[in-house]
């Protein structure tokens, strides 16, 4: 920081600017400590102008005055000049800091006065800096002049959730309120979890309804045709009771058209516990459709067949577009089929190591695309997977 006796640390002190001005060093201030009028020894260094030695309180004041005058006369007209000023006076190695640092060498009875003088000087230098900085912000600076703060900002395009995600979130939310939790599983799974464990043994005719894509190098692996595989994984864990919903993507070997695709999304549900009944199933699904489609919607169960449930049913709701009067969407029936359901087949429970005499359960499964088509008035299922921003941005703000 400053010159030392013996000349070991002969660095130029910031108080000793090359163009002349103020000089200070430990020795100066030690002498100053001993006598207000002590003169600085020049034994180890040669200042440019000896008149600037700091060797007494009066001189300090005088030198501060000189610096103040220097500051007053400065022409700060660019960001560069401002930064140079900051470094020279206010920087960590600047004049103000360096002067302050000499406090330790000041005689105790002088410390207070020295401190006060220095603080005032510091505030003065800082205030000047802020003043110039503010002016630079108003256009003194070249770059600042080019910035027009009144111009409108660049709009940040806000993305939106995909309509399938929106629909899935709504569905999940309703079941979560009933105590169901979300479970997930693999999209590429083995034949056992997708078919066999679900009471669909090899060569079972019901497999035809869910033809899928097989891994060519090992056809024991396939793209799941429904999220029921997650139900099997969960039941195999052996932790009962189970109350889960399983949203996810599924695949089927279907011709792609406006109404069907080779992949789509499902939410399935499973509840296994002691004494779970068909009444529990109906009540759960009635609650779901009312929360999902409104209190006025009607629902009905039709007997059906699935190898993994017995008895099985399909659930229809009154057509959302014609309120049951009959239109092209409901094919003039007034009803829309929305899900399959039933009591979990005892064989499925046993396949997963669950005692079917003690436990029973219900399961249901539905697609996400179809309700999304209805809710948002979308006419072509392919739009969901084409990544056309013109389509997707219409859902900005939808929740
Ligand atoms: N897994 C059936 C399907 O994908 C849906 C379903 C699930 C039906 C559970 C009944 C019970 O078509």
Boltz pocket constraint, residues with backbone or C-beta under 6 A from the ligand:
constraints:
  - pocket:
      binder: B
      contacts: [[A, 225], [A, 226], [A, 227], [A, 228], [A, 268], [A, 269], [A, 306], [A, 309], [A, 313], [A, 340], [A, 341], [A, 342], [A, 363], [A, 364], [A, 365], [A, 366]]
      max_distance: 6.0
